[in-house]
Amino acid sequence: MKILILTHRVPFPQNGGYQIVVCNTMRGLVRLGHDVSLIALNSKKADPIEGMPEGLKKRIKYKVYDIDTEVSVMDVAVNLFSKTSFNINRYYDAEVEKKLVRDVQENNYDIIQFEGLMMSLYLTAIRKHTRAKLVYRTHNIENQVWQRMSMQKTDPFKKSYLKMHAKRIKNYELEQLNKFDGVAVFTPQDKETIYSYGTHVPIEVLPVGLRLEKYHPDIEKTEVPSLFFLGSLDWLPNREGIEWFLDNFFKDLTDGELNVKFYVAGSDIPERFDDYEALGKIFIQGEVDDALEFINSKSIMIVPLLSGGGMRVKIVEGMAMQKCIISTTLGAEGINFEDGKNILIANNKEEFYYAIQRCITDEEYCKKIGLNARHLIEQQHDINIVINNLIDFYRYLTSVGNKVLL
């Protein structure tokens, strides 16, 4: 098949969940002999090939379109009186749309896959100029992310503001979903939610898939015990979750009975997080050169996610690296886990405290959870299995003669 992947950010290097999913998908498709093209929007003016896997450089066709997504204070103020959300609209650019239309006119694609809601801004224009089947992969149900964030706020203004954006984004999502030929989701929960919106196009559950040959746990290089968080803090649910954890456990980690070092790593960590550092106790490391090396070097992973949705790639990676993971139920959403067997679920401060205390005092217990976690990933998250199922979904869609009408 001739397949075009559309992304709202450059998916290299693989330092985040979105990038890992996109790269693994392309690797799997080209491995099976498919003709893959990638068009990425570049809002951060990043080097478009920095960190690009060597195995993809000569095997995919790749274009990058620069785009300005900056929003001024005035833009935010004006948007208060709009029916749409600037969080979506800022990814639209008329010149980019023209380039996308030209590309689909010149190439006879079988499948065009839109990676995330932002790229759906170009759906209508693309639909008019191609016979390809248009697939939407939802990395998160965006309105759900904003709605859940609003539920965590006590400030009336912040709560109202987030609810407003959640409503606007939901209206936009509902408009778009039935315009695609098919939807791919990571979790059964997302499938159920999307169908509850009245969506009638085919929806396929395809979990996060990993190239398991990349994941080589080395216990000899692991600090035991040690606690860590890894995630991009430009995603608001991650920032909200780790702030909650640090605010609630700062004293326990620095002066209390939780005798364990805590490491925070990831991209886009605000400077104010330096205030959480405590000599010899809490380390704010920022972005690390090698995420897997960092994961391997620590023993207990925490995922204090209070809002958000979809499947957390970092949890899947942590499980592949045999980590003992303590997560909220929401953080582990979509993973076929068993609490107490391959993960530990904690939904409040008391449950997190108990789980951490158990883990830092019982090394064998931690190892057992990690080994069971790795076994789960081998069974259900092998990229080869996931990609084969994705191809089956593509073939089903291309065998259906009728096209969704706008």
N, C-alpha and C positions, 0 to 999 in steps of 0.2 A: 504494500500500500504506500501511497504518497501522503505523508502526514505533516501538517504544519502545527507547531506548538507556539502559542502566544502567551507571553508573560509580561506582567506589569513592572518587573524589576529584572536586572541582570542576574541570572541564576548561578553566577560564579563569584568567588569561590564557594564551596559547599559548607558554609558556616551557619546555616540556619535550616529549619525544617522545610520551608518552601523550596529552597535551592536543592536540598538533598532529594526531595521527591521528584522535582523536575529533571534533575540530572540522572537519577536512577531510571526514570521512565525512558528518557532518550537512549541511555545505554542499552536498556533491555530491548527497545524497538530496533536499534541498528544491529544488535547482536542477532536478531531474527531475520535480518536482511531487508528491513523496511527503509524507504527513502524518507529521511527526517529533515525537516527545516525548522529553524527556531527564529522567531522575531521577538526581541525583548525591548521594552521601554527602559530608558536609562535616566532616571530622575536624579540620581546621586552623582552623575557624571563620573561613574566608576570606570576603571579600565575594563573594557568589555571582555577581555580574554584572560585577565589575571585569575589564576586558580582554575582555569578551564582544564578538565581532564584530558590528557594526551590522547586517550582513546576516542575522544569526540572531535578533536580539532579537524581531522581530515575526513570525518565520516558524516558530518552534518553540514547543511547550508545554514549560515548564521548571519543575521542582520541585527543592528542595534539602532534604535531611533531615540535621540536625546529629547527629553521632555522636561518642562519646568512645572513642578508640582507645588512650589512654594505658595503659601497662602498668607496674605497680609491680615493685619488686625481689621482693616476695612472690609476685606473679603468675608471674614467671619461675621462681622456686624451685618453686612448686607444679606448674608446667607440666613440670618435669623428670620427673614421675611420670605424665604424661598420655600418651595415644596420639596426640594431635593437637598441632599447632603453634600457639602463641599468635600467631604472625605472620599466620595466617589467621583464627583465631577472634576476634581483637580487632575484626574488622569486622562481627561479628554483633550485632544489637540487636533484641530482641523487638518493640519499638514500631515500629521501621522496617519490620520484616516485616509487621506489621499494616497499615501504610500502603501498602506495596507490593501486598499482597493486595487491599486496597480499590480501589486504582487499576486493577489488571488486571480486577477484577470490573466496574468502571464503564466500561471501554473495550474495545472489540472489536478488539484488536490482531491484525495478521497475523503480525508478527515481533517478538520481544523479543530484543535482543542484549545479552549479558552481556560487558562489556569487562573481561576479566581474571578471575583465579581467585577473588578476594575476593568478587565479587558472586555467585558460585555458591553461597554460603552460603544464599541465598534461593531457590534453584532448586526445591527440593521443594515449598515452600509455593506458589510461583507456578504451578508445573505443575498443581496441583490445581484452580486457579481460572481457567484460560484454555485456549483452543483454539489459541492462537498457536504458531507454530513457534519453538522456543527455540534460539538460535544463540550459541555460545561463541567469542569472539575471544580467542585466546591471545596476549598481547603478549610473554610469555616462557613457556617451560616452567619453571615455578617451581622444581621439585625439582632441575632441571639447574643452575639458577643457584647454589643452595646447595651442590650436590655439587662444582661446579667451584671455588667459593670454598674449600671444605674442602681441595681438592687443592693450593691455593696456600699453605696454612698449614704451618709447621714445628712450632709449639707443639702438643704432643699433646692438651692440653685443648681448645684452640680447634678443632683438626681434628676431634676426637671430637664436640664440641658441634654443629658445622656438619653433620657427617654424620648426626647424630641428627635434626636438623630436616629435612634433605634426605629422609631415609627416611619421616618422618611426612608431609611434604608430598606425596611421591610416592604414598603410600597413599591420601591424600585425592584427589589428581588422578585416579588410576586409578578410584576410586569414582565420580567425577563425570562423566568424559568421555562415557561411553555413555548418560548420562541426558539429554544434549542431542539435538536433532534434526539438528544439523550443527555443524561446527567450522571456523572461518576462521583460517588461520595466515599468517604473513608470509613464511616460507621453506620451500623443499622439504625442508630438513633437519628442520625441526620436524614437517612432515607425516610424514616417514619415522619419526621418533621416536615420534610419537603412535600410528601404526599398529602399531609394534613393541610397544606396551603392550597390544595386543589390542583396540583401539578398532575398532568396526564401523560407526560412523555416517559419513556423507559428510564429507570434509575437502577444503576448497578453499584453494589457495595464492593469497593476494591481497597483493602487496607494498605497502610504504608508498607512498602516492600524495601528490603535492604539487600545489598550485595554482601552476604554473610562472610565471604572470604576476606573482607576488609577488617573484620572484627575479631581480634586476637587478644583475649584477656591474658594478662601476665600478673598473677598475684604477687610475684616476687617484687614488683615495682609499685605495689599498692600500699599506701599509708593506712594502717589499721590501728584504731578506728579514725575515720575522718568523715566530715560531712560536707556536701557540696551542692551548689545550684549552678546550672548552666543554661543560659537562654538569652535571646536578644531582648533588650529592654526598650526597643522602639515599638514593640508590640505591647499595648497598654495592659492586657491581662497579666503578662509576665511581670511587669513593673509593679502592678498592684499587689500581686501575690507575694513577691519577695519583700516588698515594703511591709506587708502585714507580718510576715515571718520575722523579719529583723526587729520590728517594733515590739513584737510579743516575746521574742526569745533573746534579746540582746543581753539582759541581765543574767539570764540562766546560763548563757554561753560564756560570759565574761567573769561573773562573780558567783554563779550558782553551781548546781550539782551536775550540769551537763558538761562533763570534762572531755571536750572534744573540740578540735579545731574546725572552723567553718570557712569554706572558700566560695566566693561568688565570682563567676566568670561569665563572659558573654559580650556581645557587641552593644554599642550605644548606651553604656552605663553612664548616667548623669554624674557630673562632678560632685554633686551634693552627697552621693553615696559614700564618698571618702569619709564622711562624718561617722559612718558605721564601723570604720576600721578600729580594731582593738589589738594592740601589740601582742603577738603570740596567740591570739584567740580568733579574731575575725579578719579575713583577708579579702579585700575587694581587688580582684586581679584584672578586671577588664577583659578585653578580647585576647584569646589565647591562640598561639600559632597552630596548634594541632589539637582539635577538640577531642579526638579519640584518645590521644596520649593523656590529656587532662583527665578524662573520664576514668581511664585505667589507673591513674595515680591516686584516686580517692576511692573510698569504700561504700559510702552511703549517700544516695542521691535523694534530694527532696524536690517535690513538685507541688508547692502550695498554691495551686491554681484555684481562684475563687470565681472566675468568670471565664468566658471564652467558649470554645467548642471545637468540634472535629477531633482528630487523633493527634496526640503530641508526639512528634517525630523523636524528640529528645528522650522520651520515655522508652520508645521502641529501641533506640540506640543504646540506652543505658541497660536495658534488659539483654540486648545482644552482647554487651560487654560484661555480663554476669554481675551487674550491680544489684545490691539490695536497695529497693526504691520505696520511699514513703511518699505517697501522693494522696491528694483529695480524690473523691469519687469522680468529680468533674475532670480532673487532670488525666485520669486513666480511662476516660470515656472512649468506648469503641474497641478497647483491647479486651480480649477474652480472658481476663485475669481471674484468679482465685485468691481472695484476700487471705493472707497468712500462709499461702503456699508459694506464689511467685511474685507477690507484691504486698506491701502493707498499706492499708487505706486509713487515712486520718483526716477527719473533716472539721476539727476544731483544735484549739490550743492544747487541751488536755490529752486528746488522742495523739497529737504530734509529739507531745512531751513523753508520753508513755512509750511510743514506738521508737523514738530516738534513744531513750534510756535503755530499752531492751536491746537495741542493736549495738550500742557502744559497749555493752557489758557482756555480750554473747557473740563472739566472733564466728563460731560454728553455725549458729542460727542464721547470721548474715550470709554466710557462704551457701547455705542450703537454699535460701530464698533466691540468691543470684543464679545458682545452677538451674533451678526450676524455671527461672525467667528466661534464661538462654534456650532451654528446651522448648518453651512456648514459641519463641521467635523463630526457631528452626522449623517448627511445624506450620506456622500460620503467616509468617512475614517474609518468606524467601521471595526476592524480587522476580525470580524466574517463574514462579507460580503466579504471582500477581500480574506480570506482563502477559502471560498466556491468557489469563482471564480477561485482561483489557482488550487483547486482539479479538477474542471471541465476541466481546461486546461490540467492537468496531464492525466485525463481520455481520453481526445481527443487524446493526443499524443500516449498513450499506445494502443489505438484502431487502430492506423494507422500501417499497417503491414510493409510498406517499411521503411528501415533505411537509413539515409543519408550516402552516400559513400564518403570515403576520396579520 
